């Protein structure tokens, strides 16, 4: 017993490797057949394309960025049936360089997706980075935005998430060996 403890202290844990290809495999195993939706990396920009009569809907995330994959999946998990029939779910988007008013609209639309993304990050042990997505305008993440994301993440933990979000988060937790990711007390502002 003592020998095991000493050995464990001497040998550092094996770091987890976060590969976007693993996200693709996990997502596609969960949703390709039942939802006719495929996750793909390698995009210049993130994009959701609804299914055409001859194929699958496609969630395309930026290049091979793990965090971009989790973010785009969070949008898909929130989108209802009608939104999933429209390119990019029919959402308004203004590119980097938004005005303060446009930034406020962006933050309002991003509360739920980023809260869900945070839960996905916890489900795989990956560090979540909140995004204001407005570097050119020099606006960082507002404290109000952080507070709203925290409140929404706690609501998801206490009240549940959509079935698709729960399926995906559970699949991540299984793959990465995470025992718990839905404890509201584990989420706090200092992590943002």
Residue pairs with C-beta under 8 A, 6 or more apart in sequence:
16 124
16 125
16 126
16 176
18 66
18 124
18 126
19 66
20 41
20 61
20 64
20 65
20 66
20 69
21 41
21 64
22 175
23 39
23 41
23 66
23 69
23 70
23 73
24 39
24 40
24 41
24 69
26 168
26 171
26 172
26 175
27 39
27 59
27 69
27 73
27 168
28 38
28 39
29 171
30 167
30 168
30 171
31 37
31 39
31 164
31 167
31 168
32 38
32 56
35 57
35 164
36 51
36 56
36 57
37 51
37 56
37 57
37 58
37 59
37 76
37 84
38 56
38 57
38 58
38 59
39 58
39 59
39 61
39 69
39 72
39 73
40 58
40 59
40 60
40 61
41 60
41 61
41 62
41 63
41 64
41 65
41 68
41 69
42 60
42 63
42 64
43 60
43 61
43 62
43 63
44 62
44 63
45 62
46 60
46 61
46 62
46 68
46 71
46 72
47 58
47 60
47 87
47 88
48 57
48 58
48 59
48 60
48 72
48 75
48 76
48 79
48 84
48 87
48 88
48 89
49 57
49 58
49 60
49 87
50 57
50 84
50 85
50 86
50 87
51 57
57 84
59 72
59 73
59 76
60 72
61 68
61 69
61 71
61 72
62 68
66 126
67 117
67 121
67 126
67 129
70 117
70 120
70 121
70 126
71 113
71 114
71 117
71 131
73 117
73 120
73 168
74 113
74 114
74 116
74 117
74 120
74 165
75 89
75 113
76 84
76 164
77 116
77 161
77 162
77 164
77 165
77 168
78 112
78 113
78 116
78 162
78 165
79 89
83 89
83 90
83 91
91 109
92 105
92 109
93 106
94 102
94 105
94 106
96 133
96 134
96 135
96 136
96 137
97 134
97 136
97 137
98 106
98 134
98 137
98 139
99 137
100 139
103 132
103 134
103 137
103 139
106 132
106 133
106 134
107 132
107 142
107 144
107 145
107 148
110 131
110 133
110 145
111 145
111 148
111 149
111 152
112 152
114 130
114 131
114 149
115 149
115 150
115 152
115 153
115 155
115 156
116 153
116 156
116 161
116 165
117 128
118 128
118 130
118 149
118 153
118 187
119 153
119 156
119 157
119 161
119 165
119 169
119 181
119 182
120 168
120 169
120 172
121 127
121 128
122 128
122 178
122 181
122 186
122 187
123 169
123 170
123 172
123 173
123 176
123 178
123 181
124 172
124 173
124 175
124 176
124 178
125 176
125 178
128 191
128 192
130 141
130 145
130 146
130 149
130 192
131 141
132 139
132 140
132 141
132 142
132 145
141 192
146 189
146 192
147 189
149 192
150 187
150 188
150 189
150 192
153 184
153 187
154 184
154 187
156 165
156 182
157 182
157 183
157 184
157 187
158 184
160 166
161 169
169 181
169 182
172 178
173 179
173 181
180 186
